[in-house]
Amino acid sequence: MIPDLLVAAALDAPAFSTGRFRAEREADWIAFDALLTRLEKRGAKGLSSEELLQLPVLYRATLSSLSIARATSLDKALLDHLEALSMRGYFLIYGVRQSRFDRMARFFTRDWPLAVQAVWKETLIIAAIIILGAITSWSLVSSQPDWYYSFVDEGMAGGRDPRATAAYLQSTIGHGKAAASEDEGALHVFATFLFTHNSQVSILSFALGFAFGIPTMMLEFYQGISLGAMVAVFTGKGLGYDFGGWLFIHGTTELFAAALSGAAGLRIGAAVVFPGARSRLQAASDAGRTAGKVMVGVIIMLLVAGLLEGFGRQLITDTVMRYGIGTVMLLLWLGYYYIPRRSTAT
């Protein structure tokens, strides 16, 4: 008889322990859950000062209950409930809680410009490479026009080559009969094509950075080569000033974006070659976080450049105004990126 009573008591013990455990602590769980629900719906402003101070206390009490429940092997439903409640509490109290608008505002006001500032050395190197490529092709085409066909694809040139007349070249930069014949639909197609092409080149320049940055520098040098060859053709026909305006209205944004994409790729390549005390994989990963922010901004810049290239320079034919718009855009980008900002931990 006595053994039967002991067995019955042993079977009843877990149920009794769970019930008593709930009775002693469930009020705190309910209060914590209610505060978390209000915090999710209304934010910190929906809680009083006393309730905000109560949150970490209830959170620690919930963690204590979870620890005891695990140690004593209480029922699974209770364990699941406490685990879910603890996880909600952790993310709402200690996690980073920002709205999408706040995250976007932070990216545009801090993350993007600070990332560009971080790659300023690489940006100068890539800019020098682009300029070197432009000077090289300009000097070669100026002295021997046949070099032009080695530097610029015929499809890309669109008839703007050393064989073209000055009148035709002038018409292709927004002056003369050819400019008047363009319709709005063609401008839309042209803008889309240019944005897609420039985005692909910039992304490729960035993506090739992992190969020690060498393909990136070669690609950026080639961009300079194409530019210099085209400049040589127009200057050779006495149209250097007009062509400069046609190029300047979008070129200050587009070439800046090209330099930044190359700088992002070069940052990763440099991290792979010179990882320091870190492993190459870790160094590349760290560099990739900065480079990735730069590249998101580069795509935005290329979108702006595509609009200026496909619409602005076709609709605005006054050369002085083109130079003015290009200069303003350059100053805006320089100010936006390089105005000093205090770095914060991320």
N, C-alpha and C positions, 0 to 999 in steps of 0.2 A: 504493500500500500504506500509506504513512504517513498520508494523509488519512483512510483507513478507520479506522485506529487512533485518530486524534484524535476522530473522530465517535463511536466506541464509548466512549471515555473520557468524552466530554461527556455521553453518555446515561447512563452509570453514575454520574456525579458526584452528582446529586440523591439517588439511592438511597443512595449511600455517605454523603452528608452527613446525611440523615435518620437512618440507622442509627447513625452516630457520635454524633449529637445525642442520640438516645434513650439510648444506652449511657452517656453522660456524666451525664445529668440524671434519668433515669427513676427512680432510687432515691429521689431527693428527692420526686418526684411521688407515688410509692407511699407513702412515709412520711407525706406531708401528707394524702393521701386517708385513710389509716388513722386519723390523729389526728382528722380532721374527722368520720369515721364514729363514733368513740367519743364525740366531743363532742356529736353529734346525739342519740345514744342515752342517754348518762348525764350530760350536762352537764359543767360545768367540774370538778365533784367527781370525775369519772372520770379526770382527768389529773393526773399528778404536777406538781410545781413546775417541774422541768426541761422537761417536755413542754409546759407552758403557755408557757414562755419560748421554746421552739422553734417554736411556731406562727407568730408573725409573721415569723421568719426564713425558714421554709419558704414562707410566703405570698409574701414578696418574691422568693424564688428562682423560684417558679412564675410570677409576673408577668414576671420577666426572661426566662424561657423562652418565654412567650407573645409577648413583644415581639420576640425573635429569630426565632421561628417565623413571625411575620407579615412581618418585614422580608425574610426569605430565601425566602418563599413555599413553605414546606414543605407536606406533604400535608394535605388538608382534614380528614381524620379526626383527625390529631394536633392541629390547630388547634381543632377542636370540643371535644376532650377537655380541652385546657388552658384554654379559655374557660369551660367548665362548672366545672372545678376551681377556677379563680380566683373565679368568681361565688359558689360555695359558701363559699369561704374568706372572702370579703368579708362576706357576711351573717352568718356564724357568729362572726367575730372582731370586726367593727366594727358590725354591725347591732344593733338593739334586739331582744333575745331575752327575751320575757316570756311566761309561760304565760297561759292565759285567766283563770285564777284571779288571777294577779298584776295583769292589766289591769283586771279587775273591781274588785279591792281598791283599786287606784289611783284608779279613777273615783269610788268611793264615799267614799274617805278624803281625796282631794285635788281631783281634777278638777271634780267637781260642786260641792262647797262653794266652791271658789275662783272658779268661774264665777259663782255667785250673788253672792259678795262683789263681783265686778267690776262688777255691774249694780246696786249698791245705790242709786245716785242715781235711776236709771230706776224701780226698785222703789218708792221713796218717791213719785215723781211719779204712777205708776199707782195706788198705794194712795190718794193724795189725790184722784185722779179718781173712783175707786170710791166713796169716802166722800162726795164732793161730789154724785155722782149719787143716792146713798141719801138724803142730807139734802134734796135738791131734791124728790124724789118724796114723801118722808115728809111734808114740810111742805105740799105741794099736796094730797095725799090726806087728810091730817088736817083741812084746812080745807074741802075740797070732795071728798067720796068718789067722785064721778063720774069724777074724774081717774084713778082706779084702772084703769078699763077701757081707758084709753089707754096704760097702762104695762105691764100684765100680760096675756098671752094667756090666753084662757078655758080652753084645753086645759091649759096649764101651771098655772093656778090650781086646777083640780080642785074647784071649788065654794067655795074659800076666798076670798071676796070680801066687800064691805061688806054684801051682803044676807044673808049667813049668820048664823045665831044663834051666841051664845057657846058653847052646848053642842056644836054641830056643830064649830066651830073647835077646841074643846078636844079633841074626839075625833080630829081629824086630826093632832094632834101627840103621839099616843101615850097618851091618857087617855080612858077611857070605853069604850063598847061597840064602837066601830069598831076600836079597838086590839086588843080580844080576838078579833075575827073574822079577823084576818090569819093566813094560814098560811105555812108555811116556803117553799113553792114560790113564792108571790107575792113574798116578800122577795127570792128569788134573781132573779126577773125585774126587780123594781124596782131592785135594785143594779146589774144589767147595763145597764139603760136609763140610769140616772143617770150611770154611768161613761162610757158612750158619748157622751151629750149633753155633759157637761162637757169631755170630751177634744176633741170637735169644736169647741166654742166657744173653748177655749184655743189649739188649733192654728190656728184661723182668725185669732185675735188676733195670733198670732206671724207667720203667713204674710202678713198685711196690713202688716207693719212696713215692707216695702220702699217703700211709697207714702208716704214721708216720715213714717211713724208716725201720720198723721192718722186713718185708719180704725181703727187699733189703739186710739187714745184714745177714739174714738167708741164702739167696741164695749165697752170697759171702763166707760165712763160709763153705757151702757145696762144693764150688769150691776148697777151700783149703783142705777139707777133701779128695776129689778125688785125688788131687795132692800128698798129703802126703802118702796116701795108696800105690800109684804106686811107689813112691820113696822107700818106705820100701821094696817092692818086689824086686826091682833091687839091692838095697844095700845089701839085705839079700843073694843075689847070687854073691856078689863081683863085681857088675857092676855099682856101684854108680857113678864113674867118667865118664864112657861112657854114661850112661843115662843122667847125668847132661849136657853133651855136646849136646846130642840129643834134650833135652828139652830147653837148653839155647838159641839155634840159633833162635827160634821163641818165646820162653817163655817170654823173656824180653819185647817184644812188646805186646804179647797177654795178659800177666798178668797185664801189665801197663794199657792196654785198659780196662781190667776187673775192675781194681781199680778205673779208672776214671768214668766208667759207674755207678758203685756203689756210687761213690762220688756225681755224678749228681743226682741220686735218693735220696741220703741222704740229699742233699741241699734242695730239695723240701720238704722232710719229716720234716726237722728241721724248715722250714718256716711255715709249717702247725701247728706244735706243739708250736713254739715260734714266733708268728707273730709280736710281739711288738705292736707299736701304730697302725699298719695297720690292716685291716680285714684279716682273714685267706685266703680269695680268692685273695686279692690283694698281700699278701705276697707270696703266691704260684705262682702267675702270674709273679712277679718280679724275683723270684728264677728260674722259668721256662725259662726265657730268657737266663740266664747264662747257665743253665743246657742243654738247647737245643743246644747251640753252642758247648758245650763239647761233646755232643752225636754225632753231625755231624763229629767231629774229631775222635771220638771213632770208627765209622764205617770205616773211612779211615785207622786207625791203624789196625783194624781187617783185612782189605783187605791186608795190608802189611804182617801181621802175617800169613794170609792164604797162601800167596805166599811163605813165608819162610818155613812154615810148610809142605806144599804140594810138594814143589819143592826143596828149598834150603837144607833142612835137609835130603832129600832122595838122592840128587845128590852129596852133600858134605858129605863124610863119615869120613873125618879126624876129630878126636875129638878136637884137639887143634884149628883147624880152626873154628869149630862150636862155641867153647867158644869165640873165637876172634870176630866172626861176631855178636854174641849175645851181647858182651860187647860194641862193636861199636854202635850197634843199641840203647842200653840203654843210652849211653853217648849222642848220637844224640837227642834222645827224651828229656832227661833232659836239654840239652843245648837249644833246641828249645823252650821248655815250660818256663823255669825259668830264662833265660837271662832277666834282668830287662828291662821293656818297660814302657814308660810314658803313663798313661791312658788318653784317650781323651773322651770327651762327645759324646754320640751317639744319 
